[in-house]
Amino acid sequence: MWRFLIVLTAGVLMTSILTNDVRAADIIHEGKVSTAGEGRIAIIAKNGDNKQFDVADDAKITLNGKSAKLSDVEVGDVVTLTVKERQGKQVAVVIEARDAE
């Protein structure tokens, strides 16, 4: 019985540790918006790569430091995206946009 409890506890601890490591792996992308709307955003990254992301339904979106909607973000705006992997897709969970320079 004790062995079973020890193995079970070890399994729960390992699952907790691995889950926390995945959560901590936020990815930051910076660039200029090439398209935004309908639950997706595309940017031209600083290195010139085109990148597209789904936008989480509960994403925190700001424009010039104020709360905004995805529809407020315009082509050419400068953005910093915080992206998480969800169900095998990269999903933007935070969008910090600034008017084009």
Phi and psi in degrees as a GROMACS rama.xvg file:
@    title "Ramachandran Plot"
@    xaxis  label "Phi"
@    yaxis  label "Psi"
@TYPE xy
-63.8571  -38.9024  TRP-2
-60.9073  -43.5033  ARG-3
-59.1131  -45.8787  PHE-4
-64.1086  -38.53  LEU-5
-65.9012  -44.7903  ILE-6
-64.247  -43.3446  VAL-7
-61.9558  -45.0316  LEU-8
-62.8923  -42.8824  THR-9
-62.536  -41.2754  ALA-10
-63.4872  -42.7449  GLY-11
-64.1192  -43.2805  VAL-12
-62.0581  -44.7755  LEU-13
-63.7325  -42.1757  MET-14
-61.2395  -42.3896  THR-15
-63.74  -43.2987  SER-16
-65.0215  -46.3694  ILE-17
-64.6032  -39.4661  LEU-18
-64.0346  -41.8145  THR-19
-64.7765  -36.3109  ASN-20
-64.2226  -39.7758  ASP-21
-66.4614  -42.4934  VAL-22
-61.9942  -35.019  ARG-23
-74.6745  -9.91314  ALA-24
-89.5103  49.5733  ALA-25
-65.6801  143.849  ASP-26
-114.975  133.338  ILE-27
-105.498  130.929  ILE-28
-124.598  140.042  HIS-29
-127.78  145.679  GLU-30
170.731  -160.963  GLY-31
-113.491  141.655  LYS-32
-69.2858  130.371  VAL-33
-104.324  -30.5642  SER-34
-153.423  151.191  THR-35
-152.795  132.314  ALA-36
148.586  165.273  GLY-37
51.4265  40.8746  GLU-38
77.9315  13.4901  GLY-39
-137.695  153.617  ARG-40
-138.617  140.063  ILE-41
-124.471  140.656  ALA-42
-132.425  158.565  ILE-43
-103.38  110.344  ILE-44
-68.825  165.022  ALA-45
-56.3888  -29.9154  LYS-46
-86.6383  3.01915  ASN-47
94.3644  -7.55245  GLY-48
-71.4973  142.042  ASP-49
-88.0598  129.085  ASN-50
-131.226  139.049  LYS-51
-125.232  142.383  GLN-52
-140.377  144.953  PHE-53
-71.8356  153.442  ASP-54
-110.576  126.839  VAL-55
-61.1272  143.218  ALA-56
-57.1356  -32.0892  ASP-57
-103.137  22.2414  ASP-58
-60.4332  142.495  ALA-59
-89.6969  116.401  LYS-60
-119.536  129.835  ILE-61
-129.375  149.92  THR-62
-129.297  118.534  LEU-63
53.7991  38.8594  ASN-64
83.2518  -1.86014  GLY-65
-111.986  148.895  LYS-66
-55.6041  138.719  SER-67
-147.198  175.032  ALA-68
-110.65  162.761  LYS-69
-58.9586  -35.2662  LEU-70
-66.3966  -16.3029  SER-71
-80.8873  -19.5394  ASP-72
-79.6973  129.16  VAL-73
-115.314  158.051  GLU-74
-55.8621  133.128  VAL-75
96.3562  -18.8433  GLY-76
-61.2383  146.183  ASP-77
-88.1507  130.824  VAL-78
-131.528  151.697  VAL-79
-119.389  122.002  THR-80
-109.586  136.283  LEU-81
-103.886  122.319  THR-82
-119.245  139.25  VAL-83
-123.978  153.995  LYS-84
-89.5935  124.965  GLU-85
-132.57  121.223  ARG-86
51.164  42.6078  GLN-87
80.8722  1.89213  GLY-88
-116.751  148.675  LYS-89
-85.4496  121.518  GLN-90
-121.662  128.043  VAL-91
-74.6203  123.226  ALA-92
-108.781  -19.6535  VAL-93
-137.334  129.395  VAL-94
-124.75  116.086  ILE-95
-111.494  104.904  GLU-96
-106.717  149.607  ALA-97
-132.867  145.682  ARG-98
-52.3199  149.326  ASP-99
-56.6015  142.926  ALA-100
